[in-house]
């Protein structure tokens, strides 16, 4: 049984807590939050933008509660520290937990910039515990199955990829921190990075990047259209943003054309992932149970149990995704394509 401490009981902290609560091999033994109401289990006002929004008062009997994150990190009963705090606090808390010998699960994005992310990666490379960043799309059933089928070679080479992720401004967070780009990095870092990470996971590093973007309610780049050009002719278009007027719904979608089939998924339609083959057939593949959130945490817990370093998501790959956010920003600022070498 892996003993877990969750730092930050907001949308993702609540989500992770509920996943651990139902997991057979994990148990939350501590939580940390500066708000007394959270430590009393008064969680009814926690917001969110996707998934089940039902919130209830939580019985925290038997769970240690801390106002200061470092007190949780220093709790000898905690083996795994799950950090669900604003992005500008990631470096300090992740490095402290790694130095304390804990396993660390860190919400995405890895850090506010690549310099901070590199510091975390160095700490992770020297740490006794395992480290993983919550790039949940690698585990989201539709995306995971598509990745595996493409990598199998059954549908030939990838020729064209469209990834899109859009939402209204996430104003539900504590002190509205998403809407302060100095903390969140804006949609380009907090939301759009999901699809950057998936593109790199699927196809590796492109030879150059171009991007167009505009500022939004966070004061940072909150709408972005990016293009990745690969050797061999494959190209990727990534659209993301959270500047759309409420109650505009959150949506994620992709269309991936290969030599022998096209993969289509659009959450807004309610239709399942479908593959349109070169033989004129429509194939609906079977998906694994769970969400990307539950599947990523289950994977990390299994890594801890088996004493095996995570390979699906590494500190290196998470750092790379932050670097590509910065390449896109550079392209937006200069109006030019940016080589990746």
C-alpha positions in Angstrom: 0.0 0.0 0.0 1.6 3.3 -1.1 1.0 6.0 1.4 0.2 9.3 -0.3 0.3 13.0 0.7 -1.6 15.4 -1.5 -0.5 19.1 -1.5 -3.2 21.5 -2.8 -6.9 20.6 -2.7 -8.3 22.3 -5.7 -9.7 20.8 -8.9 -6.8 18.5 -9.6 -6.0 17.8 -5.9 -9.6 16.8 -5.4 -9.5 14.6 -8.5 -6.3 12.9 -7.4 -7.6 12.4 -3.9 -10.8 10.6 -5.2 -8.7 8.4 -7.4 -6.4 7.3 -4.6 -9.5 6.8 -2.4 -10.7 4.1 -4.8 -7.3 2.6 -5.5 -6.5 -0.8 -4.0 -2.8 -0.1 -3.7 -2.8 3.5 -2.5 -4.0 5.3 0.6 -4.0 9.1 1.3 -2.4 9.6 4.7 -1.9 13.4 4.6 -3.1 16.5 2.9 -1.8 20.0 2.9 -3.6 23.3 2.1 -3.4 26.8 3.5 -7.2 27.0 3.8 -8.7 25.8 7.1 -11.9 24.9 5.3 -10.1 22.4 3.1 -8.5 20.8 6.1 -11.9 20.4 7.6 -13.1 18.6 4.5 -15.3 21.4 3.3 -14.8 20.8 -0.4 -18.2 21.7 -1.9 -16.9 24.9 -3.5 -14.1 23.3 -5.6 -14.6 24.2 -9.2 -13.4 22.6 -12.5 -13.9 22.6 -16.2 -14.2 18.9 -17.2 -15.4 15.7 -15.6 -17.8 15.1 -12.7 -18.4 18.4 -10.8 -20.2 16.9 -7.9 -18.5 17.8 -4.6 -19.3 16.7 -1.1 -17.9 17.2 2.4 -15.0 14.9 2.9 -14.4 12.8 6.0 -10.7 13.2 6.8 -10.7 11.0 9.8 -7.3 9.4 10.2 -5.7 11.7 7.7 -3.0 14.1 8.9 -3.7 17.7 7.8 -1.1 20.5 7.3 -1.3 24.1 6.5 2.4 24.2 5.3 3.5 21.9 2.4 6.9 21.3 4.0 5.3 19.8 7.0 3.6 17.2 4.8 6.9 16.6 2.9 8.7 16.0 6.2 6.0 13.6 7.4 7.8 10.2 7.7 4.5 8.4 7.0 4.2 9.9 3.5 5.9 7.9 0.7 4.5 9.6 -2.3 4.0 13.4 -2.5 1.4 14.5 -5.1 1.8 18.2 -5.9 -1.3 20.0 -7.2 -0.2 23.5 -6.7 0.1 26.6 -8.9 2.9 26.2 -11.5 5.1 28.9 -10.1 5.4 26.8 -6.9 6.4 23.5 -8.6 10.1 23.9 -8.6 10.5 24.6 -4.9 8.1 21.9 -3.7 9.2 19.2 -6.2 12.8 19.6 -5.4 12.2 19.7 -1.6 10.1 16.4 -1.8 12.8 14.7 -4.0 15.5 15.7 -1.6 13.4 14.3 1.3 13.5 10.9 -0.4 9.9 10.8 -1.5 8.4 9.6 -4.7 6.9 12.7 -6.5 4.0 13.1 -8.8 3.9 16.6 -10.1 1.0 18.1 -12.0 1.7 19.5 -15.4 3.2 21.7 -16.6 6.5 20.7 -15.1 7.5 24.3 -14.3 7.0 27.9 -15.2 9.9 27.8 -17.6 12.6 25.4 -19.0 15.2 26.7 -16.6 13.2 25.7 -13.6 12.1 22.4 -15.2 15.8 21.6 -15.8 16.5 22.1 -12.1 13.7 19.7 -11.2 15.0 17.2 -13.8 18.5 17.3 -12.3 17.0 16.8 -8.8 15.0 13.8 -10.1 18.1 12.2 -11.6 19.8 12.3 -8.2 16.8 11.3 -6.1 16.1 8.1 -4.3 12.4 8.3 -5.2 10.7 8.1 -8.6 9.4 11.2 -10.4 6.6 11.8 -12.9 4.7 14.7 -14.4 1.0 14.5 -15.0 0.9 14.6 -18.8 -2.4 12.7 -18.6 -3.1 12.8 -22.4 -0.5 10.0 -22.9 -2.8 7.9 -20.8 -6.2 9.2 -22.0 -7.9 6.1 -23.5 -8.6 7.6 -26.9 -5.1 9.1 -27.2 -3.4 6.0 -25.8 -5.1 3.6 -28.1 -4.4 5.8 -31.1 -0.8 6.0 -30.2 -0.4 2.2 -29.8 -2.2 1.5 -33.1 -0.1 4.0 -35.0 3.1 2.7 -33.4 2.1 -0.8 -34.4 2.5 0.1 -38.1 -0.9 -1.3 -39.0 -2.0 2.0 -40.6 1.2 3.0 -42.1 3.1 6.3 -41.6 1.6 9.4 -40.1 1.0 12.1 -42.7 -1.1 14.7 -41.0 -2.1 15.5 -37.4 -4.6 18.0 -36.0 -4.8 18.5 -32.2 -7.3 20.9 -30.7 -8.0 21.8 -27.0 -10.2 24.8 -26.2 -12.1 26.2 -23.2 -13.5 29.2 -21.5 -11.2 30.9 -19.0 -10.6 28.7 -15.9 -11.6 31.3 -13.3 -12.5 28.6 -10.7 -9.0 28.3 -9.2 -7.9 29.6 -5.8 -7.2 33.4 -6.1 -7.8 33.1 -9.8 -4.2 32.1 -10.3 -4.7 30.7 -13.9 -5.6 34.2 -15.0 -2.3 35.5 -13.8 0.2 34.6 -16.5 3.2 35.2 -14.3 1.9 32.2 -12.2 0.3 29.9 -14.8 2.1 30.9 -18.0 -1.2 31.4 -19.8 -3.0 28.9 -21.9 0.0 28.2 -24.1 1.8 26.6 -21.1 -1.0 25.3 -19.0 -3.5 24.0 -21.6 -1.9 23.8 -24.9 1.1 21.9 -23.5 -1.1 18.8 -23.4 -1.1 18.6 -27.1 2.5 19.7 -27.5 3.5 16.7 -25.3 1.3 14.3 -27.3 2.8 15.5 -30.6 6.3 14.9 -29.3 5.3 11.5 -27.9 3.8 10.4 -31.2 6.3 11.8 -33.7 9.3 13.0 -31.8 11.1 16.3 -32.4 10.1 18.3 -35.5 12.7 20.1 -37.6 11.0 23.5 -37.1 8.1 25.2 -35.4 5.9 28.1 -36.3 3.2 29.7 -34.3 0.7 32.5 -34.2 -0.9 33.6 -30.9 -2.7 36.3 -29.1 -3.0 37.6 -25.5 -6.1 36.8 -23.5 -7.6 37.1 -20.1 -4.5 35.9 -18.2 -2.3 38.6 -19.8 -0.3 35.9 -21.5 -0.7 33.9 -24.7 -4.2 32.4 -24.3 -4.9 31.5 -27.9 -2.3 29.7 -30.1 -2.2 28.0 -33.5 1.1 26.1 -34.0 2.6 24.1 -36.8 5.3 21.4 -36.6 7.2 20.4 -39.7 8.8 16.9 -39.8 11.4 15.4 -42.0 9.6 13.1 -44.5 6.7 15.4 -45.0 4.5 14.8 -41.9 3.1 18.0 -40.4 1.2 18.8 -37.2 -1.3 21.6 -36.4 -2.0 22.3 -32.8 -4.8 24.7 -31.8 -5.4 25.7 -28.2 -6.8 28.4 -26.0 -9.0 29.4 -23.1 -10.2 32.8 -24.3 -13.6 31.6 -25.4 -16.7 33.1 -23.8 -18.4 31.2 -21.0 -20.3 29.0 -21.0 -18.3 27.8 -24.0 -17.6 24.2 -23.1 -14.2 22.6 -22.7 -13.4 20.4 -25.7 -10.5 18.2 -26.9 -10.2 16.6 -30.3 -7.9 15.1 -32.8 -7.8 14.0 -36.5 -4.7 12.0 -37.5 -4.3 10.8 -41.1 -2.0 7.9 -41.8 -1.4 6.0 -45.1 -4.1 3.4 -44.4 -6.5 5.1 -42.1 -7.7 8.3 -40.4 -8.3 8.5 -36.7 -11.0 10.9 -35.5 -12.0 11.8 -32.0 -14.1 14.9 -30.9 -15.2 14.8 -27.2 -18.0 17.4 -27.9 -19.8 15.1 -30.3 -20.1 12.2 -27.8 -19.1 9.8 -30.5 -16.4 7.2 -29.8 -12.9 7.2 -31.3 -13.3 6.0 -34.9 -10.8 4.9 -37.5 -11.8 5.4 -41.2 -9.8 2.8 -43.1 -8.5 2.8 -46.7 -10.8 -0.1 -47.3 -13.9 2.0 -46.7 -14.6 0.7 -43.2 -15.3 2.4 -39.9 -13.5 0.8 -37.0 -14.4 1.6 -33.4 -11.5 0.3 -31.2 -12.1 -1.0 -27.7 -10.8 1.4 -25.0 -9.4 0.7 -21.6 -11.4 1.7 -18.5 -10.7 4.9 -16.6 -9.6 8.4 -17.5 -6.1 9.7 -18.2 -5.9 10.9 -14.6 -6.8 7.5 -13.1 -4.6 5.7 -15.5 -1.5 7.9 -15.0 -1.7 7.5 -11.2 -2.3 3.8 -11.5 0.8 3.5 -13.7 2.9 5.5 -11.2 1.8 3.5 -8.3 2.6 0.3 -10.2 6.1 1.7 -10.9 6.6 2.3 -7.2 5.4 -1.2 -6.3 7.6 -2.9 -8.9 10.6 -0.6 -8.2 10.7 0.4 -11.9 11.4 4.0 -13.1 8.5 5.5 -15.1 9.2 5.3 -18.8 6.0 6.5 -20.4 6.6 10.0 -19.0 10.1 11.0 -17.9 11.6 14.2 -16.5 13.4 14.6 -19.8 10.2 14.4 -21.9 8.4 16.8 -19.6 11.2 19.3 -19.8 11.2 18.9 -23.6 7.5 19.9 -23.7 8.2 23.1 -21.7 11.0 23.9 -24.1 8.6 23.6 -27.1 6.2 26.1 -25.4 9.1 28.5 -25.4 9.9 27.8 -29.1 6.3 28.6 -29.9 6.5 31.8 -27.9 9.7 32.7 -29.8 7.9 32.1 -33.2 4.9 34.2 -32.1 7.2 37.1 -31.0 9.4 37.0 -34.1 6.8 36.1 -36.7 9.2 33.5 -38.0 9.6 29.8 -38.1 12.0 28.5 -35.4 14.4 25.6 -36.0 14.5 23.1 -33.2 18.2 22.2 -33.3 
